[in-house]
Amino acid sequence: MSSAGASGGTSRRSEPFIAADIGGTHARLALVRAHAGTLAVDRFRQYTCAEHASLGEILRDFAAGAEGATRAAIAIAGVVDGERVLSANLPWPVSLPQTQREAGLEDLAAVNDFEALAWAVPHVDTAGAIRLAGPAEAEAGPMLVLGPGTGLGAALWLPGTPPRVLSSEAGHAALAAGTARELSLLQHLLQRWPHVDTDRVLSGPGLLNAYTGLCAIDGAMPRIDTPAAVTAAAQDGSDAHAVEALGMFCALLGSFTGDLVVTFGARAVYLAGGIPAQIADFLRASEFAARYGNKGVLAGMVARVPVWLVEHGQLGVLGAAAWYVERNAEA
C-alpha cells in the first residue's frame, strides 16, 4: 500500500480523489476536489455493506464512475493497525493492501471514522444543527465529536498550527450507571459479559441489549428484535419497554457526553453517529441535557459547553477528505 501523498507534486494533489466513510451498516463515498483550502464533494453515493463481498468491491464499483480517480481516503469504523483494520462492527475483514489491489487504486489511506469526523468539525455550520445543551456560542478550544451507530465512537479536535486530532476508543470504557434502574440493567449485562463496555448500551446493538435486558428484569417477553424496531416502538409509544430503553439510552448518552467533556476539557461537542439524527425529537425531550449537566462541582464548567446534533450523512466523507489533504500537506 502506498502512503498518502507519496506521489508528490502540487498538480497531483489537485486531482480529484475518492473519500469514503465506511461504517458497519453503510458505506458512503464521494468524489472530492481540494482547491485553495476548500473541499468540493461531488457524486455522493451510499452503499449497504452487507450487500457486497468486500470493501474492495465497493471501492472498485464507485471508482468505475469517478472520472479516473486512482486515490482514496477512507474513514472506517475500527482501529487502523498498520495494514489492517481491527473492528467488531464491519461485515468483513479489511486488509488495506488487499483492498487497494482489489479496488485497482494507486493509493489508499485509512483513518478511524471518528477521527475523520473530528477533522470535519471546522467545516460544520452550527446554524443548521440542533442545539441539545449549553449556550449558542462555544469558547475557543478542543472540540469533541462522538456518536452511537453500529458502535460508539469519539475523537477530539485540538486547535493549533497545524491542528491535531486525538482518536480514542472511548466506547470501550466501562458503562457507568446513574440510577437504580440503570444499575439493575448493568448487573443483568454483567451476567453476559465480564466487562460491560459503554457501547453495550450506547449503540444500535446496545439499544437492543437494553430493551431485552429490561424485559428480562421485569419477567416480560420481548416483542421486538431489532434496534430499528425498538426505536420505532419507542417513538410511537407502542411498547413500554422500548420507550424505557430509548429513554435510558438518551440519559446514559448525556451522562457519557458530560464525562468526556470533563475528561478532555472540551469546549464544544458535536453529536453524530447513525442513531441520534433518527431520534432527534425524542432526544430533545429526554433526560439527555439534565444528565449531561449533572457533573457535581464541575456542573458550571459543563454548562458553558454547547452540544450540537449534526447530520452524520456526508460529514464522515468530508472528514476523510480533510484528513487526507492535511496529511498530504505534511508529507
N, C-alpha and C positions, 0 to 999 in steps of 0.2 A: 504494500500500500504506500503510495507516495504521500508525502506530508503536504498539508495545506500551504499554498503559496510557494511550493518548491519550484514551480515553473518560472517564477520571477517575471519582472518586466511590467511596466505600467500598462502597456497595451493589453497584455494577457489578463491582468487584474480587472480591466474594464469590461471584459467579455461577460455575457450572462452566464449564470450558473444555477444549478438546482439547489433549492433549500427545502428541507423536509422536517416535519415533526412526526416522529414515529411513536405512537402510544400502544398500549396493549389491545385496544379496540380499533382505532382508526389510524391511518397514515395520511397526513396532509402534505401535499407537495406543491411547489410553485417555481416558476422561472423568475429569477431575481437579477436586476441590473443595479450595480452600485456606481454612483457618479457624484463627485463633489460632496461627499459626506451624506448623501441621501440614498435611500433604498427604494426601488420601484418593484412591486410584486405583481406578477402577471401570470396568467394561465393556472390559477389555483385549482387544485383537484383533490378530492378526498377519496381514499380507498378504504375498504373494510379489510383489515389484516387477515382475518380468518379465511377469506376467500382466495388467498394467494399462498403459494407454496413456500415463499421466502421473501425476505426484504429485497434481495437482488432482482426478483421477478417484478416487483412493484417499481423499483427504480428504472429497470430496463423499459418497462411499458411507458412510463412517463417520459423518459429521455427520448423515445422514438418520435415524440412530437414537440420536443423542446428546443427547436432551432439549432440542433447540433451541439448543445451544451455537453461538455465532457467532464465537468467538475461538479461535485455535490457536497453539501454540508448537511449533516443530519443531526437533529436533536432527537435523542432516543431515551425511552423510559428504562433506565438502568445505569449501572456503573460501567464507564468505559475503562477497561483494564487492558492497556496495551492494544493488541489486535483483536480483542473480543469484548463482547458486551455481557455483563453479568446482570441478569434480570429474571425475576419470577413472574413477570407480568406479560412478557411477549409470547406470541403463539409459536415462535420458532427460535432456535439458537441463532446467534449472529456472530459470524466471523467476518471482520472487516475486509481482509484480503480476498476472501471468497466472494463476499458481496460485491466488491469492486469488480472482480473478474466477471461475475455473472451479469452485472449491470452494464459492462462494457465501458466503464469510466476510466479516465486518465488519473483522476484524483478523487479521493473520498476521505472526508474528515468527519469525526463524530464527537458529540458533546452530550452530556446529560441533559435531559429535556428541561428540567427546571433551572439549570444553569443557563440554558439558552433563553428561557423566559425572562430571567433576570437581565440578560443583555438587551432584551426588548423594552424594559421598563422606561428608559429615557424617551422612547418613542410613543408612549401611551398618552393619549389626551384624556385627562380625568373628567373633562366636561361631558364626555359620553359614557362615563362609568357610573355605577350606583354606589353611593357612599353608605357604608353599613355602620360605621362608628367614627368618632373623632371629628376634628374640625375640617373645614372645607379646604384649608391650605396646610401643606406639610412643611416642617422645618427642613433645612438642608441637612443631609446626612445619609447614612446607609438606608437602602430600600429593600424590603423583604417581599419576595413573591412565593406563594405557596398555594397548594390546592389539591383536593382529592379527586381522583378519577379511578382508573383501574388500580392505581396505588396512590400513595400520598407523597408529594414532592415538595421540596423547599430549597430556596437558594437566596443569597444576599448580594445585592449590588453595592459596591463600595466606590464612592467618588474619589477622583484623583486624576493625575495626568501620567499615564492613561488610567482610566477607571479599571476596576477589577471586579471579578465575581467569585464569591465563595460558594461552592456547591456543598450540599450536605445530604445525608441520609436520615434526616430528622424523623421521617416516618417510621423508622425502626426503633426510635426511643420508646421506652415503656409507657403504656397508656396510664394516665393519671385520672382517677375518679374524683368527682367533685360533689356528688350527692350519694345518699344511701342506696338509691336505685341503681346508679352507675356502679357503685361498689358491688352490688349483687350481680350485675352483669359481668364485671371484671372477674369475680370469683367463679362464675359459671365458665367463662372463657379460659380461665386457668386450669380447668379440668381437661381442656383440649390441648393447650399449649403451655409449656413451662415458662415461656416468655411471651407476653401479650404485647406485641408492637402496637403503636398508636394506629397504624393503618389496618389493624384487625377490625377496627370500627370505622375509622375515617377514610373510607374508600368505597367503591362500588360493592365489591365482595364483603367489605366490612359492614356496610349498611344491612346486608342480608344476615350477617352474623349477629348483628344487634337485634334484628327482628326475630330470628329463630331463637335466639337466646332469651329474649323477653317472654316469648311464648312458652319456652321450656320452664322458665322460672315460675310462671303462673299456671303450669299444667295445661296449657291450651295447645290445640293442634294448629300448626302454621297453615294458612290458606293460600299463601303465595310463595313463589320460589325463585324469583329473580330480583335483582336490585331495582330494575326499572319498574317492576310491578309494585315493589314496596313504595317507591317514590310516588307512583300514580295513586295508590290506595291512600297514602298519607295526605296527598294534596286534595283528593276528593272526599276524604273523611270516611271511606267505606270500611276501613279496618282499624280498630282501636290500637292494636299493637304496632301497626305500620305508622300511625300518627305518632305514637310514643317513640318509636325507633328513630324516625326522622327528626323529631324534636330533640332527642338526646344527641343525635349526630350533630345538629347545629350548635347545641350548647357545648359539647366537647370540642367542636371546631373553634368556637370562640375562645374557650379556655386555652387550647393549644396555641392559637394565634397569639394570644397575650403572653404565653410562656416564651415564645420565640422572640417577641418584641423585647422583653426584658433580658433575654439571654444575649441577643445580638446588639442591643442598643439601636434598633431600627427606628427611623423617623417617618416611615410610610410603609403601608402594607398593600400589596396587590393580590387579591384572592382570585385565582384562576382555577384550572382543573376542569374535568368534564362534568362534574356534578353541580357546583354552585349556581351556574347560569341557568340550569334547568329548574332550580327550586328558589329562584330569586325572591319571589313574594313570600314564600314560606320562611325563608332565611331572615328576611327583614322583620317578620312578625315574631320570630323565635327568641330564645334566650341568648342568641349569639352575642349581641352587643353587651348585655349585662355580664355574661361570663368573661368576655374579652377584658372588660374593665375591672374585674374582681381580682385585683393583684395586691391586696393589703396595703402596705406602706408605699408601694410603687404605683398605686392606682392613679395618682396625679400625673405621673410620667406617661402612663399608657393613655390617659385621656387626651394627651396632646398629639397622639399618633393616629392619623386617619387610616381607615381601612376601606379600600375601593374594590368592588366586584367588577372584574373585567372579563370580557368575552374571550374565551380561550382561542377559538377559531384559528385565525391566521397569526396569532401572536407568537406561537411556537416557531412557525416558519420564519417570521420576521426576526426572532431571536437567534435562530440558527444562522441566518444570513448576517446579522450584525456581528455575531461571534466570529464567523469566518472572515469577514472583512477586517475586523480588528486583529485577528491572528495573522492574516496576510501582511498587514501593515507593519507588524513587528518582525516579520520573517526577514 
